[in-house]
């Protein structure tokens, strides 16, 4: 099982749409079993892959069974997952999902408080910080587990990234996406160092520590980035970026190499650019309404005229993209 976070400190980069379509492509095009864990309190992945009627059933009870139920025991100091994970199958995307919950946002303060204990080597703090590892240990029958997270560098995302083997960065061609790369580098370096030191302190006091075999050099390895298609004009049949984007686009490879590839990749010779998402016009809203990936949309989902060509184009694109996603993960093992 490979655990991957799709993450950027910059919002508005099409992260959830990209994630869910890659997850579906891994299943449909490559025959992989895939689980999405919706660790974003905004629950965009849950609302994308499940129908409104299914979501209403899930959230109708006063205490719905969601990802929030997995966090509660750690808040209470019990440190033990419930017997069953809140899994649902998405027939449209052909993947499973651990259901998101807005209440997960309330875990930020609890995880931030316990982080200080984790750094000091206290077992409760380490256990709660690494609770996503406990979840992943229940998911080893999947080929890929993919985390959807918000754009923050807060406590929830820290716990997700410290549990993930790999991470991928979706990017827009703007100055803020470039600045976010250095934020990710600084945060990950500090988090890894702090948890490693905390576990060393814990292990010195506990000879039979269950954390002695965790190597955080093997966590959060960078596997590449995906850009959104930039605004461009056509010159002699060739797409050329307008000047507002051209300078930024030229900087992306070097900034990625300095901040991510050089710091968080075992194999620095791989090509970190996984792909460039084409302009999709109105295909994303159709996909969201149908609760299906873009490449599986049909006329019954509202596809008409030139949209069919867009569906075929995206089918080819996402198949290649998910193939490079697999290749880049394998290059870091």
C-alpha positions in Angstrom: 0.0 0.0 0.0 1.2 3.5 -0.9 0.0 6.5 1.1 0.1 9.8 -0.8 -1.0 13.3 0.2 -2.0 15.8 -2.5 -1.0 19.0 -0.9 -0.2 22.7 -1.4 0.0 25.5 1.1 -1.7 27.6 -1.6 -5.5 27.2 -2.1 -7.4 27.5 -5.3 -5.2 25.1 -7.4 -7.8 22.5 -8.3 -6.5 20.1 -5.8 -9.6 18.0 -5.0 -10.7 17.8 -8.6 -7.3 16.6 -9.6 -7.0 14.2 -6.7 -10.4 12.5 -7.3 -9.8 12.1 -11.0 -6.3 10.6 -10.4 -7.8 8.2 -7.9 -10.5 7.1 -10.3 -8.0 6.8 -13.1 -5.8 4.6 -11.0 -8.8 2.3 -10.5 -10.3 2.5 -14.0 -7.2 2.7 -16.2 -4.6 0.8 -14.1 -6.7 -1.7 -12.1 -5.6 -0.4 -8.7 -7.7 -0.5 -5.5 -7.9 3.0 -4.1 -9.0 4.7 -0.9 -9.5 8.4 -0.5 -9.2 9.8 3.0 -11.0 13.1 3.2 -9.0 14.9 5.9 -10.1 18.3 4.8 -12.8 19.8 7.0 -14.3 21.4 3.9 -15.3 17.9 2.8 -14.9 18.7 -0.9 -13.8 15.2 -1.8 -16.8 13.6 0.0 -19.3 15.9 -1.7 -17.6 15.2 -5.1 -17.5 11.4 -5.1 -20.8 10.7 -3.3 -24.3 11.7 -4.3 -26.4 14.3 -2.4 -28.8 11.5 -1.4 -26.0 9.4 0.0 -24.5 12.4 1.9 -27.9 13.2 3.4 -28.2 9.6 4.7 -24.7 9.9 6.2 -25.2 13.2 8.0 -28.8 12.9 9.0 -28.1 11.3 12.4 -27.1 13.6 15.2 -23.7 12.0 15.4 -22.8 10.8 11.9 -20.2 8.1 11.5 -17.3 9.9 9.7 -13.6 10.6 10.0 -14.3 12.6 13.1 -15.2 9.3 15.0 -11.6 8.1 14.3 -10.2 11.2 16.1 -12.4 11.2 19.2 -10.7 8.3 21.0 -7.4 10.2 20.8 -8.9 13.3 22.2 -10.1 11.3 25.1 -6.6 9.8 25.6 -7.6 6.3 24.7 -5.6 6.1 21.5 -7.5 3.3 19.9 -9.5 3.4 16.7 -13.1 2.2 16.5 -13.6 -1.4 15.3 -14.8 -0.2 11.9 -13.6 2.6 9.6 -16.3 4.9 8.1 -15.9 3.7 4.5 -18.2 4.3 1.6 -18.0 3.1 -2.0 -18.2 5.7 -4.8 -19.8 3.9 -7.8 -19.2 6.8 -10.1 -15.5 7.1 -9.3 -15.0 3.4 -8.5 -13.0 4.1 -5.3 -13.7 3.9 -1.6 -13.6 7.0 0.7 -13.3 7.6 4.4 -16.0 10.2 4.8 -15.0 13.8 5.7 -16.6 15.9 8.4 -16.5 19.7 9.2 -16.1 18.8 12.9 -12.6 17.6 12.1 -11.6 21.2 12.2 -12.1 21.1 16.0 -9.2 18.6 16.1 -6.7 21.4 15.2 -6.4 22.7 18.8 -6.2 19.2 20.3 -3.5 18.1 17.9 -1.6 21.4 18.3 -1.6 21.0 22.1 -0.5 17.3 21.9 2.3 18.3 19.4 4.2 19.9 22.3 3.9 16.6 24.2 5.1 14.7 21.1 8.2 16.9 20.9 8.9 16.3 24.5 8.7 12.5 24.0 5.4 12.0 25.8 3.6 8.9 24.6 0.1 10.5 24.4 1.4 13.3 22.2 3.2 11.0 19.9 0.2 8.6 19.6 -2.3 11.4 18.8 0.1 13.1 16.4 0.6 9.8 14.5 -3.0 8.6 14.6 -3.2 8.6 10.8 -0.6 5.9 10.9 -3.0 3.7 12.9 -5.7 4.3 10.2 -3.2 3.4 7.4 -2.4 0.1 9.2 -6.1 -0.8 8.7 -5.9 0.0 5.0 -3.0 -2.2 3.8 -5.3 -4.1 1.4 -5.5 -1.1 -0.8 -2.9 -0.4 -3.5 -3.1 3.4 -2.9 -4.5 5.5 -0.1 -4.7 9.2 -1.1 -5.3 12.0 1.4 -7.2 15.1 0.5 -6.2 18.0 2.9 -6.8 21.7 3.1 -4.2 24.3 2.2 -3.0 25.1 5.7 0.2 24.2 7.5 -1.8 23.4 10.6 -1.9 20.4 13.0 -4.2 18.2 10.9 -2.0 18.5 7.8 1.1 17.9 9.9 -0.3 14.6 11.1 -1.3 13.6 7.6 2.0 14.4 6.0 4.0 12.7 8.8 2.0 9.6 8.2 2.2 9.7 4.3 5.0 8.0 2.4 4.7 10.4 -0.4 3.3 13.8 -1.4 2.5 15.5 -4.7 2.0 19.3 -5.2 -0.6 20.8 -7.5 0.3 24.3 -8.6 -1.1 27.4 -10.3 1.2 29.5 -12.4 1.3 32.4 -9.9 3.7 34.0 -7.5 1.8 32.6 -4.5 2.3 29.0 -5.6 6.1 29.7 -5.8 6.2 31.2 -2.3 4.2 28.2 -1.0 7.0 25.9 -2.0 9.4 27.4 0.5 6.7 27.2 3.2 6.3 23.5 2.6 10.1 22.9 2.8 10.5 24.8 6.1 7.5 23.2 7.7 8.4 19.6 6.7 12.0 19.9 7.7 11.0 21.3 11.1 8.2 18.7 11.6 10.4 15.7 10.8 13.2 16.9 13.0 10.8 17.6 15.9 9.0 14.3 15.8 12.3 12.4 15.3 13.8 14.1 18.4 10.6 13.5 20.4 10.6 9.8 19.5 14.3 9.5 20.5 13.5 11.0 23.9 10.6 8.6 24.3 12.7 5.5 23.2 15.4 6.4 25.7 12.8 6.1 28.5 11.0 3.1 27.0 13.0 0.1 25.9 9.9 -1.6 24.4 8.7 1.4 22.5 6.4 0.7 19.5 7.9 3.7 17.7 11.5 2.6 17.6 11.2 1.3 14.0 9.6 4.4 12.4 12.0 6.2 10.0 10.8 9.6 9.1 13.3 9.9 6.3 11.0 7.4 4.6 8.0 9.7 5.2 6.7 12.5 3.0 8.9 11.9 0.0 8.2 14.3 -2.9 7.0 12.6 -6.1 6.3 15.6 -8.3 4.0 18.5 -9.2 1.1 19.2 -11.5 0.4 22.6 -13.0 -2.8 24.2 -14.3 -2.8 25.2 -17.9 -1.7 28.8 -18.1 -3.3 31.7 -20.0 -1.8 31.7 -23.5 -1.9 33.0 -27.0 -1.2 31.0 -30.2 1.7 32.1 -32.3 2.2 30.2 -35.5 0.2 27.3 -34.2 2.2 27.1 -30.9 0.7 28.0 -27.5 2.8 30.8 -25.9 2.2 32.0 -22.3 1.4 35.6 -21.9 4.0 37.8 -20.2 2.2 37.8 -16.9 2.8 34.1 -16.5 5.9 33.5 -18.6 8.4 34.6 -15.9 6.7 32.6 -13.2 6.5 29.4 -15.3 10.3 29.6 -16.0 11.0 29.7 -12.3 8.9 26.7 -11.3 11.4 23.9 -12.1 14.3 25.5 -10.2 12.1 26.4 -7.2 10.7 22.9 -7.1 14.2 21.4 -7.3 15.6 23.6 -4.6 12.7 23.4 -2.1 11.3 19.9 -2.7 13.3 17.6 -5.0 16.6 18.2 -3.3 15.2 18.0 0.2 12.5 15.3 0.1 13.3 12.9 -2.8 15.5 9.8 -2.6 16.0 9.8 -6.4 16.8 13.4 -7.5 17.2 12.4 -11.1 13.5 11.8 -11.8 11.3 14.2 -13.7 9.1 16.0 -11.1 6.7 17.5 -13.5 3.9 14.9 -13.6 1.6 16.9 -16.0 -0.2 20.1 -16.9 -4.0 20.0 -16.4 -5.8 21.2 -19.6 -8.4 23.9 -19.6 -11.7 22.1 -18.9 -14.3 24.8 -19.6 -17.6 23.6 -18.1 -16.5 20.0 -17.6 -15.8 20.3 -13.9 -19.3 21.4 -12.9 -20.8 18.6 -14.9 -18.5 16.1 -13.2 -19.4 17.5 -9.8 -23.2 17.3 -10.5 -22.9 13.7 -11.8 -20.5 12.6 -9.0 -18.3 11.0 -11.7 -14.8 11.7 -13.0 -14.5 13.9 -16.0 -13.2 11.1 -18.2 -16.3 9.0 -17.6 -18.9 11.6 -18.4 -21.6 10.7 -20.9 -24.5 12.4 -22.7 -26.8 11.4 -19.8 -24.6 13.6 -17.6 -25.1 16.7 -19.8 -22.2 16.2 -22.2 -23.1 17.7 -25.6 -21.3 18.8 -28.8 -17.6 19.7 -28.3 -17.8 18.5 -24.7 -17.3 14.9 -26.0 -13.9 15.8 -27.5 -13.0 17.3 -24.1 -14.0 14.1 -22.3 -11.8 12.1 -24.7 -8.9 14.5 -24.3 -9.1 14.4 -20.6 -9.3 10.6 -20.6 -6.0 10.4 -22.5 -4.5 13.1 -20.3 -5.5 11.5 -16.9 -4.4 8.0 -18.0 -0.9 9.3 -18.8 -0.9 11.5 -15.6 -1.8 8.6 -13.3 0.8 6.5 -15.1 3.5 9.0 -14.3 2.1 9.2 -10.8 2.8 5.5 -10.4 6.2 5.7 -12.0 7.4 8.6 -9.8 6.3 6.8 -6.7 8.2 3.7 -7.8 11.3 5.8 -8.5 11.3 6.9 -4.8 11.1 3.5 -3.2 
